[in-house]
Amino acid sequence: MTRVLGVGLLTGWGDGVAALPDDARRAAGGRPIVPLATPELSGDRFRRATRECLLGVAAVAAALRESGVDRAAVAGPQTALVYVTAAAYGASNKNFILATSRSAARTEGGPPYFPYTAPSALPAEVAIEFGLTGGYVILVGGAVATVDALWQASRLLAAGRATMALVLAVETFAECADLWARGRWTTPQPLVEAAACAVLSGDGEDVAYGPGEVSTLETLAAQRAGETLACAPLIGLALARAGAMPSARVTGSWRGRRAQIAVGT
Amino acid sequence: MSGRTRPVAVIAAGVATPLGLDLDSYWSALCTGVDGISGIERFPVDDLRVGRGGEIKKLRASRHGPLPRSRASALLTIAADDLCARAALDAEPARIAVVVGTALGGVEEGERALADGGARAAAASLYDAPAHALARRVRARGPVLTVSTACASGATALGIGADLLDADAADLVVAGGYDALCRFVMRGFDALRSLTRERVRPFDRRRSGLLLGEAAGLVLLARDADAPRARLGRVLGYASSSDGSHIAAPHPEGAGLEHAVCGALGAAGVGRDAIDFVSAHGTGTPLNDKIESAVLRRVLGPRAGAVPVNSIKGALGHTMGAAATLEAIMCLLGSRDGVVPGTLGFEEPDPACELDVCGTTRSARTRVSLSTSLGFGGCNAALVLEGAP
């Protein structure tokens, strides 16, 4: 089975499961978006990094702390990185489009550095920061894509291509609040910014990946955290660990598809 | 589960490219050296340093209704029409999966959404929107995955598609990649000074950069034992890796790419001596081709000078998310017909790229092929493919 060694969790409510309210909707008080503060990371290397990149790095650092795993232990080709997001590239894409439109006024410092517009920028910063050179998968989608990501990580463990795997999800909404407002009938609110990372190990076998009915953890994560898109299944894992559940069936839904996976916690 | 991958069959393929909007015209154009590069006409480029690329001038209407407004989805629809004309998707819809790779998703719809304020364009700008449009088109109701390992996405998608079959999460997988040319990406690469004002010359001494192209490429995958005998070939192995070294440039020694290639060979259960042909990433940038050559020389060892290598980016431009899938399809068609398409633009060998680069189309028996891919963010992927006997 795939085992979760720890989950690092940052949300608009604060750090970790303890910061989650009992009822996110009530706690949001009508706010459509609950933003997450940008972590302050030192080092010149991050001077051009986007907010979502910094959130990704901070979530992985938190996950390693939660797991009791040293940075040195994940560096190298034996740790896989599977990153998933539905929309965290939106801010950089929007900035670049607006800064380079034909009618745009010249902005100070020019447009954002183009490679940071790609979804691959965030996991790249994580890989550089932690020295990860193993299996590498980037998926785009909501919560169901995170279930797919947990499965992909399990595959890499099962195939012996990794001894440890990081499944990382980041969602930011604030910069594209106007765009999200247009589609508010398609996405539950509040939209809560989050960055979450699960550290996985084990043999990766028997994870019961496939279609599945909504799980208790999916319902609980939505109730306590709000709509966090791809981060939701990882919040479910964090809740399972906080509740001392020995194993967890997490589910996720997006665009009419729901999938499940079972892992040891 | 061992590290070795169970091979999956590639039953059929479908494409939409600047060289042709179906598999036969694509393949014929590759073999005869047609140049798909032209001046871009669909959107303004007059303020850019370079305004050329592999643009598809006219999209063909779908037999199943109007094309989607999103160009990315339209390219996928045309490729899917081509695929479905060649092979039936003969499985329960819930057992048909879609896995597609992209570097840009529906970003052009994002440009539109910011310009006109429409809600529909805002929803379509999410990078996974075109994959779901494709799933509706092929009536797939199984897993729908969007992969975005930058310009390695088309290879990663085939690898994950093979994984879905191996895990019995689907019986058929429509896998591939796509990307459409738009101002967003042209402006981005223009700003990076990555685009050449000359022609694209992979592995040539005079190479000076890449040009972008737009395309979609899809394959139909099935478990080997379940697939019909009539097929294009098999995916024997796949692996990915991260460089962990730079946000945009490849690892200076190509360590990540080498790790991916060795992983793919291991997954395929074949040694380097089995490789008959290499479809290189071969963008035509000074750095990429030099680093990739060094990796291939290390991987192929003493046979490095004898294994034919090509890059089709001189003909198509760099089609980003579609590139690796189109290259995989090219490998299988080449194996079927006993030819290696030439590398358009390659005329003067570069001593820093000492490989057997095919400048012109040549006859060759190529049963097992290696296809390599790299992308922004240190994404690397490699596929090992086998042509049908």
Interface residues (C-beta under 8 A of the other chain):
Chain A: P77 L81 A86 A87 Y89 G90 N93 K94 F96 I97 L98 T100 S101 R102 P111 Y113 F114 P115 Y116 T117 A118 P119 S120 A121 P123 A124 E125 A127 I128 F130 G131 L132 T133 G134 G135 Y136 V137 I138 L139 V140 G141 A145 D148 W151 Q152 R155 A158 A159 G160 R161 L179 R182 G183 T186 G204 E205 Y209 G210 P211 R255 R257 A259
Chain B: M1 S2 G3 T5 P44 D47 A94 A103 G105 V107 G110 E111 A113 L114 A115 G117 G118 A119 A122 A123 S125 L126 Y127 D128 H132 P143 V144 L145 T146 V147 S148 T149 A150 T156 I160 D163 A167 A169 R183 F184 R187 G188 F189 A191 L192 A239 S240 S241 S242 D243 G244 S245 H246 I247 A248 A255 G256 H259 G263 A267 G375 F376 G377 G378 C379 N380
